Amino acid sequence: MTMVGRAHARGVHTLSLDSPDTRNALSAALVGELAAALEECGKDPEVRAVVLTHTGNTFCAGADLRDPPDPDALVALLRGIVALPKPVVARVTGHVRAGGLGLLAACDIAAAARTATFAFTEVRIGVAPAVISLPVLPRADPRAVARYYLTGERFTAPEAARIGLLTAEGDDVDAVLEPALDGLRRAAPQALAETKALLAAKVLETFDRDAAGLTALSARLFASSDAREGMTAFLERRDPEWVV
C-alpha cells in the first residue's frame, strides 16, 4: 500500500503524506517511501519544485511509536529535503507534531492554514527533539524554541510564522502559496538549484557536524525507561507516572 500520493501540474510535483489512519506518523515504511519519491523528483528535469502536503487533518504526528524509523533513515530524509536541488514547499492544512516539525523546518518554504496547530511533544513521552533539531535550530528563533522544546506546549500558525518555522500562514493556504509557486515556475532551473544550495549551506553544515551525536542521543533516549513509560502512557491515553 502506497503511503505517498503523487500529482504533477506545470512543473510542480506534489507529494502527499497519505497514511491518515496513523495521522501520517513517520513509520519506517513512510520515511523510506518519501525519501525515494524525493530522490526521483531531484533527478526529474520536468520537476521545477516539490510541494509536500498531506491527507487527513494532520500533516504529520511525529514518529510512529509502533514502527519507528531508524534514526539514521530520518536524518537522511531530512538532509535529503535540505539538499534536494529543487525547492521543497510545505503545504499544511492540519496539525503538526514532533518529527513533523522536522519535515516542516527542512523545507525551503512552508505555509499553513491559520487553523493548524504545532507542538514539540517529545519531552512529554520521555525523549528529546534530537534529530529534528538539525533543520529546526538553524531556522527558528532560539528563545521561542527553548520554550516549546521544554514545555511541549501547543502553538498556533501565526506563532509558528513569527518564530520562523513557517514562511507564511492564512485562512486559505493555497492562496498564500499561489505567488510563491508562480515565482518558482518563472525561475530558471539552474538558478533555482544554485540559489537553494547557497541558502542550504549553513543548515547542511549543522547536519555534517551534529548528525552522529544527535542520532546517538535519540537512540539512547528511545531505549530508556522514561521513554517506555511515556510511550506506554501515550498509547494507553493516560498521564505518565512523572506528571505532578
C-alpha positions in Angstrom: 0.0 0.0 0.0 1.4 3.3 -1.0 1.8 6.0 1.7 2.8 8.9 -0.5 0.4 10.3 -3.1 1.7 12.0 -6.2 0.5 14.6 -8.7 2.1 16.9 -11.2 1.0 20.3 -12.6 3.0 22.8 -14.6 6.4 21.8 -13.2 5.3 21.4 -9.6 5.3 17.8 -8.3 3.1 17.3 -5.2 3.9 14.6 -2.7 1.1 13.9 -0.2 1.7 12.0 3.1 -1.2 9.6 2.8 -1.5 7.5 6.0 -4.4 9.2 7.7 -5.1 6.2 9.9 -1.8 6.9 11.7 -2.1 10.6 11.4 0.8 10.4 8.9 3.2 9.3 11.6 6.7 8.7 10.5 6.9 4.9 10.2 9.9 3.2 8.7 7.8 2.5 5.6 6.6 6.1 5.2 10.1 7.5 5.7 11.6 5.1 3.1 8.8 5.8 0.5 9.0 9.6 1.0 12.8 9.6 0.7 12.6 7.6 -2.6 10.0 9.9 -4.0 12.1 13.0 -3.2 15.1 11.4 -4.8 13.2 10.8 -8.0 11.9 14.4 -8.0 15.5 15.6 -7.7 16.5 13.8 -10.8 13.5 14.6 -12.9 14.1 17.6 -15.3 10.3 18.1 -15.5 10.1 18.9 -11.8 10.8 22.6 -11.0 9.7 22.4 -7.4 8.2 19.9 -4.9 5.1 20.5 -2.7 5.0 18.4 0.4 1.4 18.1 1.8 -0.9 15.6 3.4 -4.3 13.9 3.5 -6.4 14.0 6.7 -6.4 16.5 9.5 -2.8 16.0 10.5 0.3 16.9 8.4 2.5 14.6 10.5 2.1 13.4 14.1 5.8 12.7 14.5 7.5 9.2 14.9 5.2 6.2 14.6 5.6 4.7 18.1 4.6 1.2 16.8 7.0 1.2 13.9 9.6 4.0 14.4 12.1 4.8 11.7 15.7 4.2 12.2 17.3 7.5 13.3 19.8 7.3 10.5 17.0 7.0 8.0 15.2 10.0 9.4 18.4 12.0 9.3 18.8 11.0 5.6 15.3 12.1 4.8 15.6 15.5 6.4 19.0 16.0 4.9 17.6 14.9 1.5 15.0 17.6 1.7 17.5 20.3 2.6 20.0 19.2 -0.1 17.5 18.4 -2.9 18.4 20.6 -5.9 14.8 21.7 -6.3 12.9 23.9 -3.8 10.6 22.0 -1.5 7.4 23.8 -0.3 5.4 22.5 2.7 1.6 23.0 2.4 -0.1 22.4 5.8 -3.8 22.4 6.5 -3.7 20.3 9.7 -1.8 19.7 12.8 2.0 19.2 13.1 3.7 17.4 16.0 7.2 16.4 17.0 9.0 14.9 13.9 6.5 16.6 11.6 8.1 19.9 12.6 11.4 18.5 11.4 9.9 17.9 7.9 8.5 21.5 8.0 11.8 23.0 9.0 13.7 21.1 6.3 11.5 22.6 3.6 12.6 25.8 1.9 9.2 27.5 2.0 6.4 26.5 4.5 2.9 27.7 4.6 -0.1 26.7 6.8 -3.7 27.3 7.2 -4.4 29.5 10.2 -6.3 26.6 12.0 -3.2 24.4 12.1 -1.5 23.7 15.4 2.1 22.8 16.3 3.9 21.2 19.2 7.3 19.7 20.0 5.8 16.9 22.2 8.9 14.8 22.7 9.5 15.7 26.3 6.0 14.5 27.2 6.9 11.0 26.2 10.3 10.9 27.7 12.6 11.7 24.8 14.0 14.9 23.2 13.7 16.6 19.8 17.1 15.4 18.9 17.3 14.5 15.2 14.8 17.2 14.1 17.0 19.8 15.7 19.3 19.5 12.7 16.9 21.6 10.5 14.9 23.3 13.3 17.6 25.1 15.3 19.3 26.8 12.3 15.9 28.2 11.1 13.9 29.1 14.2 14.1 31.8 16.9 16.2 30.4 19.8 14.2 31.8 22.7 10.9 30.5 21.3 12.3 27.1 20.5 13.7 26.8 24.1 10.1 27.4 25.4 8.4 25.0 23.1 11.0 22.3 23.3 11.0 22.3 27.1 7.2 22.5 27.7 5.7 20.6 24.8 3.0 23.4 24.5 0.8 23.7 21.5 1.2 26.9 19.5 -0.7 28.5 16.6 0.1 29.1 12.9 0.7 32.8 13.5 3.2 32.0 16.3 4.9 29.4 14.1 5.3 32.1 11.4 6.6 34.6 14.0 9.3 32.2 15.2 10.5 31.2 11.8 9.0 27.7 11.4 6.6 28.9 8.8 7.1 31.3 5.9 3.5 32.4 5.9 0.0 31.4 7.1 -3.5 32.5 6.3 -7.1 31.4 6.0 -6.6 29.8 2.6 -3.2 28.1 2.4 -3.4 27.8 -1.4 -4.0 31.5 -1.8 -1.0 32.1 0.4 1.2 29.8 -1.7 0.0 30.9 -5.1 2.5 33.8 -5.6 5.4 31.6 -4.3 4.6 28.8 -6.7 4.2 31.3 -9.5 7.6 32.7 -8.7 9.2 29.2 -8.7 7.7 28.5 -12.1 9.2 31.7 -13.5 12.7 31.0 -12.2 15.4 29.3 -14.3 16.1 25.7 -13.1 19.9 26.2 -12.8 19.4 29.5 -10.9 17.0 27.8 -8.5 19.4 24.9 -7.8 22.3 27.3 -7.2 20.3 29.7 -5.0 18.9 26.8 -3.0 22.5 25.5 -2.4 23.5 28.9 -1.2 20.6 29.0 1.3 21.1 25.4 2.4 24.8 25.6 3.1 24.6 26.6 6.8 21.9 24.0 7.5 23.9 21.3 5.8 27.0 22.2 7.9 24.8 21.5 11.0 23.9 18.1 9.6 27.6 17.3 8.9 28.7 18.4 12.3 25.9 17.2 14.6 24.1 14.3 13.0 26.1 11.5 14.5 25.8 12.8 18.1 22.1 13.6 17.8 21.3 10.2 16.3 23.1 8.5 19.2 21.2 10.7 21.7 17.9 9.8 20.0 18.7 6.1 20.1 19.7 6.3 23.8 16.6 8.1 24.9 14.2 5.9 22.9 15.7 2.9 24.7 15.3 4.5 28.2 12.8 3.6 30.9 11.3 7.0 30.7 10.6 6.5 27.0 9.0 3.1 27.7 6.7 4.7 30.3 6.0 7.8 28.2 5.1 5.8 25.1 3.0 3.3 27.0 1.1 6.1 28.7 0.5 7.8 25.3 -0.8 4.6 23.8 -3.0 4.0 26.9 -4.2 7.6 26.8 -3.1 8.4 30.4 -0.6 10.6 32.1 2.9 9.1 32.5 4.0 8.5 36.1 6.2 11.5 36.3 3.4 14.1 35.9 3.0 16.1 39.2 
